């Protein structure tokens, strides 16, 4: 049955474009192109919203001030055009090419149009807490990847010690903090043009030609194909245009920073248009390695995206897209941030160990930005894919089919001991991930009072060790692993070259049916119920074998080696199904006030431990291989308001309870690579979010957002002890009531921009100056709360000044962290819990210039 379902959906996806293209073509070609300009200065207006009156079809103007609408509407029809600081305009058009001029309006904010509910609508009318960052806003702010979005949206948390170990959370939930285990699904959906990215590492991609980024907070499983228990990133790229255009951008900065971007679009024929986009980023490292005598932690990213838009009829759009990204930084080094005295015997403390080995740390100040890591670094991260998206207007709605294949290849080599001693000389957790996804949904108006979305989703994933994952110890391992005063630990060559080779295969099949409807009870009162059915099947085959070290038959020496690495193997199959859903009541008192209340439950599938299992008395705890699914219960109340035409203010209050919360925990065992997964019995996150904008004058705008987030383990009775309690009477601890990691109680951002008309040389345009500040309070950086692994709060200040010419030329000077604040992003115990811990450092002050040209 499952195979039949999978094959049927894929067959429909392949045949659907040909079936739809064969339908009778409407008489009139209503594809419309045009541009929006200032009525007085003829300046191109970038980011203006253009929609067809009475429909959900719309677009925003690109960097050339141009837009493209492909619709089944027959001319003539009316366009509604709005832009910040200008009067909204309705214009009746009779042909496919139009220029629209807008008059300035005193201080009025325009609507932001989004598509997260599978229709074009104002963000202020959606009964969902959602933040929107336009592409050109992100570009000007230097937010060229998701990591930098957290400085614009306080509810977002992103942590990354390397590509694989990337955590993308919303309201502190989504993925396990700190270290990534490939055996669990993320709780935050990451979509680009409707295509789901299954692996957290793929979210580390640089943005390429982004139109807008929509961040939805809270469970969204009744709107999106893949279940999303914490929220979703819905990213839309700029589409191919039938009007020829291009944009080029180069940036230069300190640390030899160079970034280049380019995008070219235009028609290939009457019904076929293309867009090719490129992004490349390079920067020297921010940490100096005294072993290699060169900087490490550089940037070296390349990305390309190509799209073809085919319009066989007015009612059908078919988009073919392909992308590829490659990252080759010179390492992801951490620096030793401190040393904790554990509860182990004196000879097992870090300072005593390195003294016996004649070693000294290169510095005790992490902000000297110095490491002496002695293992070779390799951080090869590759991902990409291809997709076919079909949008067909049928009746009063749109049928959409999205078929996609994506891959991720991770080829690393790390130094897991963080120091210049040969303790762990190899850490090569190679992985290959392939996914096929198919989503088919219909969104539209079902009747006069009923609209919504109905869809099916299928995902087929294969994750392998590609072909083997390697961990290997060096000559200093004996002293760090030494757990007794026996002379056997000093046996020559006992641990030299002793390691493991792991092969694993995880096959995952997921399917879902989802729907959400909007029932118009009255003009002001709407009821929005949603329902989802999930099916998840996982087949895992895991095998780890030891090799190397001293070859011996002495049982005592073998026991010492098994205490570091042991053979492990397991295989099993699990399949589960689940119903989840939500109901929202929305009340639109007026155009200036929209209130909503939501109750939902959601589900995150069963997980599998793929990083090695802990042992007890020499016995592998096979029962920990399977991790129970999460069950989420969520409530929230929100209001969206426009206190004045010049301002916007939104408030959301929420509470999320999770049963069997999937968390990644650290253990003292070297052989458990990157920690292991466990279930906390119950977790609760609750908070308040406030965000707003105000246009003080036609030249001055402000924006601000603040979030209060309280995340607790309500019950976690069998958690591993924190670093400082390693070696005590128990390896586990009841941490109920403790703080969840990665969550600041307070986080906020505030920014403003002033602009004014002027000339640069002979170019007409606008001068501008902008400042943005981001703050977060202290937070725990340990799954089990630790008094040593807490990160102090910090604030960052970013700024830019420049000139935007009406002919498409822009030049700006920018600075990030311009006050050169020293801060930690993560604190991580070293493998084995010897007492030292390392830090992922935030970037120092960076500054540079950007030149952009569009036509």
Beta strands, then each sheet from edge to edge (+ up, - down):
strand 1: 32-38
strand 2: 49-52
strand 3: 58-60
strand 4: 66-69
strand 5: 77-82
strand 6: 89-93
strand 7: 97-102
strand 8: 113-114
strand 9: 121-122
strand 10: 130-134
strand 11: 156-160
strand 12: 166-170
strand 13: 188-192
strand 14: 195-196
strand 15: 210-217
strand 16: 231-237
strand 17: 245-253
strand 18: 257-267
strand 19: 272-283
strand 20: 287-289
strand 21: 294-296
strand 22: 299-313
strand 23: 316-329
strand 24: 335-339
strand 25: 370-371
strand 26: 378-394
strand 27: 397-413
strand 28: 424-428
strand 29: 431-445
strand 30: 450-464
strand 31: 469-473
strand 32: 499-520
strand 33: 525-547
strand 34: 568-590
strand 35: 593-604
strand 36: 607-608
strand 37: 615-616
strand 38: 619-620
strand 39: 626-627
strand 40: 630-641
strand 41: 647-665
strand 42: 676-695
strand 43: 700-715
strand 44: 719-720
strand 45: 732-733
strand 46: 746-760
strand 47: 763-776
strand 48: 779-780
strand 49: 790-791
strand 50: 794-805
strand 51: 809-816
strand 52: 824-829
strand 53: 836-841
strand 54: 846-854
sheet 1: 4+ 1- 7-
sheet 2: 3+ 2- 5+ 6-
sheet 3: 8+ 9-
sheet 4: 10+ 15- 16+ 13+ 14-
sheet 5: 11+ 12-
sheet 6: 28+ 31- 32+ 30- 29+ 27- 26+ 23- 22+ 19- 18+ 17- 54+ 51- 50+ 47- 46+ 43- 42+ 41- 40+ 35- 34+ 33-
sheet 7: 21+ 20- 25-
sheet 8: 24+ 53- 52+
sheet 9: 36+ 39-
sheet 10: 37+ 38-
sheet 11: 44+ 45-
sheet 12: 48+ 49-
end
